[in-house]
Amino acid sequence: MDKEQYEVRVSALDVDTGEVDRPLTFWQKVDRFCALDSKTEGVHSNHDLDPVPPEEQNWNMRHYALFWISDHLSVSGFRSAASVMEVGLSWRLALVNIALANLVGGFFITLNGIVGAKYHIPFSIQSRAAYGYYLSYLMILMRCIVGIFWYGIQIYTGAECVQSMLYALWPSFRNVKNTLPESANITTQFMTAYVIYFITCLPFHYVGVQRLKWLFLVKAITTPICAFAIMGWMINSVGLGDMFKDGNTVHGSTLAWTFVACFNSNVGSGTTLMVNAPDYSRYAKKISSTYITTFAVPFTSTIVTFIGVVFAAGSKLLYGTILWDPLLIINNWTSSGGRAAAFFCAFSFYLSQVGLNIAANSLAAANDLNCIFPRYINIRRGQFIAAVLGSWALTPWNILTSASGFLNFMSGYSIWLGPIFGILVSDYFFVHKQQYDVPGLYDFKGRYAYRYGCNWRAFAAFTCGWVPLLPGFIPTISGSTQANQGIGHLYKLGFWFGTGVGGLVYFVLCKFFPAEETYVEQGIYADEAVARDEDVEAYQYSSEEFEKRMS
C-alpha cells in the first residue's frame, strides 16, 4: 500500500471502534479537498465568520476616515450628480439633493456599525438576533445578491477606466471593429477592456481588504489631484459664469417629486453599506473610532458632487450633451499632452474603482457567502465567486444604458434592504437595548433560535415594509404596466417607508409579544479580552466556556 492509499484508509478509520471503514469515495475526496482548513470543528463557522480576535482589531479613526473618503473618491461619485441633473434638476438642487442623501447615509452607516464595533461580529451574524438563526439566511442571501449586482456595476465603470487608458496609449484602439450585434449593448472594443479589468482585479481579491490600506491611501491622494485637474480644465475651457446658468427643466409638483425620487434613490444607493456596516466596524479598536463616518461621508460626497456638477454642466456647454461619466470627458483629450494626462487620470480612476469595489461590494458579498457556506467558502473564495457572478451573470452593460435606468435600479433594491436595515436597528437599540449574547448567535439551538429558527415578528415586519411598495416598483422595470399617482408617490418614498414601517412594526410586535428567552441583562462577549472596560461586569463566561458552548 503506497502513502496515498494509506492516508485515505486511515482517514476513514472509525475512532469509536478502531476498525477501518471503506475507502473514501470520489466525492468525499472532493469534499475534503474543498473544505477549509480553518473551519471550526463542530460549529457552522470559520475564522472569517468568528468574532474578530483582539490582535486583529486594529482600525482606528484615521483608518475609517481614509476608508470612507476613498470610497467616495471614485468615478461613481462624480457620476451621481450628472445623473440627477439629467432627469431635470438644476446643479444647485442636484448638489443639495446628494449632500442631504449622504448626510443621512453617513449617520445610518454609523448607527448600524455600532453593533460590529462593540461585539466584533459581521452583519451575517448580527442578523440572527432579529430574524432568527435560519430566517437570517434569507436576508443574507438578499443582501448577497445586491452586493454581487453592485460589483457588476462597478466592474463596468472600471472597464471604462481601462478603455480610456487604451485610448491614451494606442489611439488606433478607437477604431477596433465591432463584431457584436447592437442588441448586445456592448462593443468588441469595450468587451476587451472589460475582460482586462476583470482579470487585473483578481489579485487584489486574493490579498484581502486588511492588507490593502495602502491602496486606499494612494487613491485618496491621486484621485483628488485628477478630479481638480479635470475641473480646472473644464472651467478654463467654458468659463465659470456660463457654466451655471441652466436651471431646472421640470417645474411645479413634477419638480418636487423628481427631487424626492432622486433623494430616495441616492439614499437607497447606500443601503448596502448601511446594512453591512458591521462588516467593517468589527475591526475597530473602540466604538468611537467609527463615529468619524458620520462626518467623512457627507463631507467627501459634497465635494465630489460639486466637482461632478462642474463636469456635467461644463460638458453640456462644451459638447452639447451631459457627459455623466468623467472618463467620457478625458476621452476627448487627443493631443500628445492630452493623452498623457488622460492616461494618468484613467489609471488613478482605475485604482479608485478597484478599492471601491472591494470595500463596498465584493467584501460584503463574500461575508454573506462565507456565512451560508462556512465549510467551503471564506472571504477570499467568496470574493472570487462574487467577481465571477457580478461580472458575467449580471451583464451590467444592460443596466447602465441610461441615467434613468441607473436610478431605477438604485431605488428598486432599497425596498427590500430598507426594511432589513430598519429591523436591525430597531432590534439592537430598542428591543434588545444593545445587549447581545455573542456565543448564542453562533448556536443554532441557542437563545436566538426562536421557533424553528424563524422570528415571526421580524418576518411580519419585513413583509409590511416592502409589500405596499411592490405595485410602484413593478412599472419601473416593466413598461407594460402603469401605477396610479398615489402608488407612484409612495414608491418614491420607498426607502423611508420600508425602513420606518419595518422598524416600527417590529418594535410594536416585540413589545406586545416579547421573545423573552432572547433578552440578556448585560452583553455576553466572545472572549474576555474583547469586553470593554465599562462592560467588564457583563462578561459571564471564560474563554474555555465560550469554546465549550461553541462546540
N, C-alpha and C positions, 0 to 999 in steps of 0.2 A: 504494500500500500504506500503510494507516494505521499508527500507532505500535504498536498491539496486535498486528497481524499481523506487523509487522517483528520484534517481540520473540519471538513464537512461532517464526518462521522461524530467527532467529539462535540460539534456544535449541536448535534441532535441528541445528546446524552440527556436522559431523563434524570434530573437531580434528585428526585424522590426515591426512585427505585434503583438507580445506579445502572440501569440497563440501557444499552444503546438502541435508540429508536431508528426508524428507517431514514435513509439519506434525505437531505433536503431536496425538494423539487426545484424545478427551474424558476418558478415564480417566487418561491421562498428565497432563493438566491438573489433574485432581482430586488425583493423587498429588503433584504439585508444590505444590499449594495446602495439602495436609495435612502435608507433610513439614516437620520442624522446621528453622528457620533455623540453629539452634545445633548441628545434628548434626555429628559429627566425620567428616570426609571419609575414606572408605576403611576405617572402623572401625565395628563394630557397637556404637556407644556414642554418648553425647551429654554435654553439660556436667553434667547432673544425675547421670549414671551414673559419670562420671570421678572419680578421687580428688579430694577436696576440696583446692583450692589453698590455699596458706598464708594469703592475705588473708581467707579465709572460715573459718579455724579460730579462732573467737572465743568458744567456750563454755568457761567456767571452772567451778570447783567450785560457785560460787554459783548459776550458771545450772542446773546439773544438780540441785542440791538443790531449787531452786524448781520445776523441771520435774517431779520425782518427787513432791514434796509436793502440788503442784496436781493431779497425776494421780490421787491417791487421795482428794482432797477433792472428791468427787462423789456424786451420788445412788447410783450403783452401789456405791460403797464402803460407804455406810451400809446398803445393801440386803443385802449378803453375810451379815452377822451374823443378820439376821432369817430368811433362807432356811435357814441351818444350824439355827437354833432350831426352825423349823417341822418339820424331819424328826426331831426328838426330843432334841436336845442341850440341856442347861441353858445359861444365859447364861455361866457360868464356863467350861464346856468349849467353847462357841462362841468365846469370846474367846481361849482358849488355842489352839484349832484354827487360827483365821485368823491369829493373830500368828505362830505357827510357820510356817505356809504362806508368809507374806510375808517372814519371815526367810530362808527357803530361796530364795524367788523373787528377793529383792534380791541375794543372793550370786550366783545363777546369771546374772542380768542383767549384773552387773558382770563376771563371768568371761568371758562371750562378747563383751562390749563392748570388751575389751582389744584385740582384733584391729582393730576400727574405729578406736580411738584411736591405735593405732600406725601403721597404714597408710592410714587415712582413706578406706576403701572401705566400701560398703554390704554388707548381707547377701547380696544377689543376686550380687555379685562374689566375696565370701568363699566362698560355697558351691561355686564352681568348683574350688577347691583340693582339696576332699574328694571331690566327686561327679563331677568332670569337666565339661568345657565344656557338653556337651549334656544329660547326665543332671541337671545342676543345674537345668535349666528345669522339670523335673517337680517338684522340691522347691520351687522358686519359685512355681510355679502353685498348689501345695497351700497354701503359706503365704498366697498372694494371696487364695485363696478364703476362708480363715479370717479374714483381715483384713476382707474385704467382709462376711462374716457378722457379725463383731463391730461393724462400722459400723452395720448394721441394728439390732442390739440396742440400741446407744446412741442411735440416732435415735428409737427407741420411747420411751426414757426422756426424751429431750429434748422429745418431743411432750407428755409428761406435764407438763413444766415450762410449756409454752405453755398447756396446758389449765388448769393451776392459775392462771396469770396471767389468763386469760379469765374464770375463775370469780370471781376477785377484782374484776376491772373491771366485768364485766356478770353479775351473779348469774342473770339470765334465761338465760344460756348453758347452765345446767344442765338447762334444760327443752327444749332443742332436740330435736325429734322424730327418732327413729332410723328411717331408711328402708332400712337394710341388714339382711339376714337374720341370724338368730342364729348360723348356721354360719360366718359371716364372721369371728367372734371380734373384731370391731371395730365401733364405732358411728359414725354420721354425725358426731356431736359430736367424737369423738376423731380421726376422719379429717381433720376441719377443722384441728384443732391440729397433726396430723401434717404436713399439707401446708404450713402456715405455718412450722413449724420447719425443714422440709426446704429451703424457699426461702430463709429467712434465714441458713442455714448456708453457702450457696454463695459469698457474697462473701468469707468467711473462707478458703475453699479457694483463692480467687484470690490472696489476699495472700501466702500461704506461711508456713510454720511459723517461719522465722528472723525474720520481721518481727512475730511475734505474742507476743514476750516480755512485752509489756505486759498481754496477756490472762492469762498465767499468774500475773503479779503481782497483778492485780485479783482473780482467783478465789482466790488464796492468802490474800487479806485478807477478802473478803466472805463466802466460804463458811464459814469457821470461826465468824464472827460469827453467821450464821444457824443453824448447827448447834448452837452453845451456847445460843442463844436458844430454840430448839425444845426442847432437852434441859431447860433451866431451867423452861420452861412445863410440860413433862411431869412433872417431879419435883414441882413446886408443885401440880399437879392430883391426883396419885395418892399422893404420899408416897414417900420413898426406901426406907423399910423394907419396905412391902408389895410393892414392885416386883420384888424379887429373891428372893421366897420359892419360886417354882416351880423344881423340879429337872428331872432327866432324865425323859422319858416313855418311854424304852426302856432296857432293862437287860441285864446279862449279856453274852454274846457278841454279841448284837444291838447293844448299845451300842458295843462295841469296834469292830465292823466298820462301824457307822454313822460313828464318829469317823474311821476310816481312809478311808472313801469321801468324806467331806466334806473331809478333808485333801488327798486326791488331787485332788478337784475344784477346791479353792481354789488349789493349786499349779498344776494344769493350766490354770486360767483365765489364768495369767500366762505360759504357754508362748509365746504370740505375741510378747510383749515380750522373752523370753529369746532367741528365735530372731533377731528383728530388732534386737537391741541395737546392732549396728554402725551401723544407720541413724541413730542419734542420737549415738553416741560418736565418729563420724567427724568431728564438728565440734569436738572437744576441742582446747584449746591444748596440753595434755600429758596423758599417760596417767593420771597420778594425779588429774586433775580428775574422773574418772569414779568414783573409789572411794567418794565420798560416797553413791552409790546404795545401797551395802550397808547403810548406816545409815538413810538417808532413807525407804526403802520400808517396812521393818518398824516404824520409829518412828511414821510417819504413819498407817499402816494400823492399828496397835494403838489409837491414839487414836480414829480414825474408827470402828473396830469397837466400842469401848466405847460411843460415842455411839449407834451403831446398836443395840446391846444395850438401851440405855435406851429408844430409840424402840420396839423390838419388845415389850419387857416392859411398858412403860407403856401401849402401845396395847392390849395384851391385857386389862389391868385396866380401862382406860377405855372401850373399845369392844367388849370380849368376843371379840376376834379379833386375831391378829398382823397388823399392817399392815407388810408388809415393804418399804414404799416411803415415805419421809418426806413425799413430796408428797401421799400419801393422808391424812396427818395434818393438814397445813395446809389441806387442802380442807374440813376441818370447822370452820375459823375463819370464821364467817359474820357476825359483828358488823362495824360500820364500821371500828373499830380493828383487828379481827382480819383483815379483808380487806386493809387496807393492809399489815399485817405479812406476810400470805400472799403478796401481790404482790412485795414486796421479796425474800422468801426464794425464791420461784419464779424471779424474774429472776436472782438470784445463782446458783441451781442451773442455770439456762439457760446462763449463761456458762461454768460449770464443765463442762457436758456438751459444749459446743462445743469447748473446749480439749482435753478428754479424747479426744473422737472424732477430732480432727485428729491429735493427737500419737500416740495408741495404735493407730489403725486406718486412717484414710484415707491417712496418710503411708506406712505400711507397704505397703498395697496399691498405692499409686501408685509406690513404688520398684520393686515387682515388675513392674507393667505397663510401667514405664519400661525395665526390663531386657529384657522379652520383645519389646517393640515400640519400640526406641530411635529409630527413624527418625521415628515419628509421635507418640509419647507421652513427654512429660516429666512431672515430678512434678505440675505444676499440672493438666495434662489428665488425668493418672491419678487425681487426687483427685476430679475431676468424674465420671469413669467409675465409680469406686468408690461415689460418693454415689448415683448412679442405680441401680446394681445392688443395693447393700446396702439401699437404702430400699424398692425396689419389687419386685425379683425374690425377695428373701428372705422377705417377709411376716413380720417379726419378731413381730407380734402373735400369731401362732400358736405361736411358740416360748415366749413369756413368759406363757403362760396359767396356770402354776403354778410353785411353787418347785422341785418335783421335776423338772419338765421343764427348768428352767433349769440345775439341777445336772447332769442327764444330758447336756445339750448341752455344758457346760463339760468334763465328763470325756471325752466322746466324741472330740472332735477331738485331744485330747492324746495319743491312742495313735499318731497319725502324727507330730505335731510333736515328741513326746518323743524318738523315735529320730533325727529330723533334728537336734535340738539336741545329743544325746549324741555323734553322729558329728562334728559341727562342733567341739565342744570337744576330743574325742579327737584329731582331725586336727591342730588348731592347737597344742595343748600337748604331746602325747605322740608324735605321728607326725612332724610337720614341725618340732616344737620351736620354734615361734613365728617361723620363718623362711620368708617367702613372697617370691616373685618377682612383684611387682605388675604390671609390664608383661606378664608371661607370663599373668596372669589374664585379660587382655583379648585374647589371641591364641588364636583357635580352633585354630591349628596349633602352639601353643606347648607348654611342658613339662606343662601341666595338661590336655592333650587326651586323655591316656590312649589307650585303643584305641577308635576310633570315637566319641570324645568321652564315653565312659562308664567310670567306675571301678567295675569289677565288685565290688571289695571293699566299697565303700560300699553298693552295691545289695544285696548279700547281707546285710550287717549291718542295713540298714534293714528288709529283709524279716523277719529274725529278731526284730526289735524289735516289730513290730506284728501279724504273723500270729497268734501264740499268743493275742493279746488279742481277736481278732475274734469268737470264739464267745461271749465275755462281753459284747461291745458290742452285738451284734445284738438280744438280748432287751430292751435298754434303749430301743430305738426301735421294737420290734415286739412287741406283746402276744401274738402268736400262737405264740411260741416261748419256751422257758424253758431256762436253763443250770443245770447241776448246781452244787452248793455250791462245789466246788473251783474251777471255772472262774469263777464269780461273784466269789470272793475274789481270784483273780488279776487280774481286771479292775479291782477296786477298788484295786489297786496298779499300775494301768496306766502312769501317768507314770514311776514309779520303775523298773518292769520295762522299759519301752520305752527310756528314757534309758540305763539301766545296761547292758542287753543290747546295744543298738545300739552304744554307745561301746566296750564291751569286745570284742565280736566284730570290730569294725572294727580295733581296735588289734592284736588277735591275727593277723588276716589280713594286715595290713601288716607285721607282724613276720616272718612266715614267707614272705610273697610281696610283698616291698617293690617299690614303683614308684620305683626309684632315680632315674629321669630327672626326678622332681618335687622332689628334695631340693636345697637350696642351703645352703652353709655359713653364709652371712650374708644377712640380708634385703636385697632389692633394692627400692628405693623408686621412686615415680613421678617424683619431682623431687628434685633435690639439696637444695633448701630445706626439704623435708619431713623429711629424715633427722634423727633426734635426735642430740644431741651425743655420746651414748655409742655411737651406731651410725654415726658418720661413716665409719669404715673399711669398713662394709658396703656403702656406695654404690659401685656398679660402672659406672654409666652416666651420661653427661652428659645434660642436658635434650634436646639435639639428638638424641642416640642413642635416647632414650626415644621421642621423636616419630617417629623413623625406624622403630623397632620397631612402634609402634602403627599405622603406616600400611602 
